[in-house]
Amino acid sequence: MTAIISTLVMTHITIVCVTLYLHRSQAHRSVEFHPTVAHAMRLWLWLTTAMQTREWVAVHRCHHRYSDRPGDPHSPHIWGIGRVMLAGAWLYNQASKQHKLLEQYGTGTPDDWVERKIYSAWPWLGVVLMLIIDLTIFGWWGLLVWATQMVWVPFWAAGVINGLAHWWGYTNGKTRDNSGNLVPWGIFIGGEELHNNHHLAPASAKLSQRRWEFDIGWLYIVCLQWVRLAKVR
């Protein structure tokens, strides 16, 4: 039971780091975090995903530029819903290796010593360290905990959000793409469930729009604002 609860907590933290740091802060510049908070999220993502900030931001900005049209790195209307749902991480990885895409869309992301010499130079070292940590804490159950951490973002973010949220869902307004809100309460995937809302207002740090909608990522941002660790732009 302890391992299950710990896994749910850790995977939720990973999702929160993706939506708050990579998505809202780095890709869209809608919120700025205190350097300590921002670096804590960078470190956690290095340990649990092996994703590099510049690559993620570049692929996501390219997605907005060509959303559901030729050039979109992971649209289900281009690649097929089954392929994006099941192989969304592979599509992301293919796009992230395109030098021209990184040069055009990856500007303004961290380029400090830690990023150059550790996070980008040794992206897989983090997940290996996470494996060691999980095995140390949970014993052999740690292998299952680690495996769950490794597939969590590829499935829920790269698969469900990039795939299903551009295939099905309700809308609060018309966009030039096929984005939809999967459910009115964005909790499980950090608020990213409200995907049509995001495409309606990409620069907004708040993904909920209606009274009955809830964006847990926005709640975390408000809490960090209260203690002066975040600033909405």
C-alpha positions in Angstrom: 0.0 0.0 0.0 2.9 2.4 0.8 4.4 1.8 -2.6 1.1 2.4 -4.3 0.5 5.7 -2.5 4.1 6.8 -3.1 3.8 6.0 -6.8 0.7 8.0 -7.2 2.2 11.0 -5.3 5.4 10.9 -7.3 3.7 10.6 -10.7 1.4 13.4 -9.8 4.4 15.6 -8.9 5.9 14.7 -12.3 2.7 15.7 -14.1 2.6 19.0 -12.1 6.2 19.7 -13.2 5.3 19.1 -16.8 2.3 21.4 -16.8 3.6 24.1 -14.6 7.3 24.3 -15.6 7.6 22.9 -19.1 4.2 24.0 -20.4 3.0 27.1 -18.7 6.3 28.6 -17.7 8.9 27.6 -20.3 6.8 27.1 -23.5 4.3 29.9 -23.1 5.9 32.2 -20.5 2.6 32.7 -18.7 4.1 32.2 -15.2 7.5 32.8 -13.7 8.7 30.7 -10.8 11.3 31.5 -8.1 14.6 30.1 -9.3 14.6 27.5 -6.5 11.2 26.2 -7.4 12.0 26.2 -11.1 15.2 24.3 -10.6 13.5 21.8 -8.2 11.1 21.0 -11.1 13.9 20.7 -13.6 15.7 18.3 -11.3 12.6 16.2 -10.7 11.9 16.0 -14.5 15.5 14.9 -15.1 15.0 12.1 -12.5 11.6 10.9 -13.7 11.4 11.6 -17.5 14.9 12.2 -19.0 13.2 15.0 -21.0 15.2 18.1 -21.9 13.6 21.5 -21.4 14.7 22.8 -24.8 13.5 19.8 -26.7 10.1 19.7 -25.0 9.5 23.4 -25.4 10.5 23.3 -29.1 8.2 20.4 -29.9 5.3 22.0 -28.1 5.7 25.4 -29.8 5.9 23.7 -33.1 2.7 21.9 -32.3 0.9 25.2 -31.7 2.3 26.6 -34.9 0.9 23.7 -37.0 -1.8 22.4 -34.8 -3.6 19.5 -36.5 -2.1 20.5 -39.9 0.9 19.1 -41.8 4.0 19.9 -39.7 2.3 19.1 -36.3 4.7 16.7 -34.6 2.0 14.6 -33.0 -1.5 15.4 -34.3 -3.8 12.4 -34.4 -5.3 13.9 -37.6 -1.9 13.6 -39.3 -0.5 10.5 -37.7 -3.6 8.6 -36.7 -5.2 8.4 -33.2 -4.0 4.9 -32.5 -0.4 5.8 -33.3 -0.4 9.0 -31.2 -2.1 7.2 -28.2 0.3 4.2 -28.2 3.4 5.7 -29.7 3.2 9.4 -28.8 6.5 9.3 -27.0 8.2 8.0 -30.1 6.7 10.8 -32.2 7.9 13.3 -29.6 11.4 11.8 -29.7 11.6 11.9 -33.5 10.6 15.6 -33.5 13.0 16.4 -30.7 16.0 15.3 -32.7 15.3 17.7 -35.6 18.1 20.3 -35.2 16.2 22.9 -37.3 13.1 22.6 -35.1 15.1 23.1 -32.0 16.9 26.1 -33.4 13.6 27.7 -34.4 11.4 26.9 -31.5 13.6 26.2 -28.5 14.8 29.7 -27.7 14.8 31.1 -24.2 15.1 27.9 -22.3 17.8 27.3 -19.6 21.3 27.2 -20.9 23.3 27.3 -17.6 26.2 25.0 -16.6 23.9 22.4 -15.0 21.8 22.2 -18.1 24.8 21.9 -20.5 27.0 19.6 -18.4 24.4 17.4 -16.6 20.8 17.5 -17.7 21.4 17.7 -21.4 24.7 15.9 -21.4 23.5 13.0 -19.4 19.7 12.8 -19.8 19.4 9.1 -18.9 21.5 9.4 -15.8 18.6 10.9 -13.9 16.2 8.0 -14.5 19.0 5.5 -13.6 19.4 7.4 -10.3 15.7 7.3 -9.8 15.8 3.5 -10.3 18.4 3.2 -7.6 16.4 5.4 -5.3 13.2 3.4 -5.8 15.0 0.1 -5.3 16.6 1.4 -2.1 13.3 2.6 -0.7 10.9 -0.1 -1.9 13.2 -3.1 -2.5 12.3 -5.2 -5.6 8.9 -3.5 -5.6 10.9 -0.4 -6.6 11.3 -1.8 -10.1 7.5 -1.7 -10.6 7.3 1.8 -9.0 10.1 3.0 -11.4 8.5 1.4 -14.5 5.2 3.2 -13.7 7.0 6.5 -13.4 8.7 5.9 -16.7 5.4 5.3 -18.6 3.3 7.8 -16.8 4.1 10.9 -18.9 4.5 9.1 -22.2 1.0 7.7 -21.9 -1.0 10.5 -20.2 0.8 13.5 -21.7 2.2 12.3 -25.1 -0.7 9.8 -25.7 -3.9 11.0 -24.0 -3.4 14.8 -24.2 -1.7 15.0 -27.6 -3.9 12.3 -29.0 -7.3 12.0 -27.4 -7.6 15.7 -26.6 -7.3 16.5 -30.3 -9.8 13.8 -31.2 -12.6 14.1 -28.8 -14.1 16.4 -26.1 -16.3 19.4 -25.6 -15.3 22.9 -26.5 -15.8 26.4 -25.1 -14.9 28.1 -28.3 -13.8 27.5 -31.8 -10.1 27.2 -32.6 -8.3 26.5 -35.9 -7.6 22.9 -34.7 -9.5 20.0 -33.2 -8.6 20.5 -29.6 -11.2 19.4 -27.0 -11.7 19.5 -23.2 -11.7 15.9 -22.0 -13.4 16.6 -18.7 -14.3 19.8 -16.8 -12.1 18.9 -13.9 -8.4 18.9 -14.6 -6.9 17.0 -11.7 -5.4 13.7 -12.9 -3.3 15.3 -15.6 -2.6 18.6 -13.8 -5.3 20.6 -15.6 -4.2 19.6 -19.1 -7.5 17.9 -19.5 -8.9 21.3 -20.4 -7.1 21.3 -23.7 -9.5 23.3 -25.8 -9.3 26.1 -23.2 -5.6 26.1 -23.6 -5.7 26.4 -27.4 -8.3 29.2 -27.1 -5.8 31.2 -24.8 -2.3 29.7 -25.1 -0.7 32.6 -23.1 -3.0 32.1 -20.1 -1.6 30.4 -17.0 -5.1 29.4 -16.1 -6.6 26.6 -18.1 -10.1 26.6 -16.6 -12.7 29.1 -18.1 -16.1 28.2 -16.9 -17.4 28.3 -13.3 -17.8 24.5 -13.2 -14.3 23.9 -14.5 -11.4 23.2 -12.2 -7.6 23.4 -13.1 -5.5 22.0 -10.3 -2.4 23.4 -11.9 -3.8 26.9 -11.5 -4.5 26.1 -7.8 -0.8 25.3 -7.3 0.2 28.5 -9.0 -2.1 30.6 -6.8 -0.6 28.9 -3.7 2.9 29.6 -4.9 1.9 33.2 -5.5 0.7 33.5 -1.9 4.2 32.7 -0.7 5.8 34.8 -3.4 7.3 31.9 -5.3 5.4 32.5 -8.5 4.4 35.4 -10.6 1.8 35.3 -13.3 2.7 37.3 -16.4 
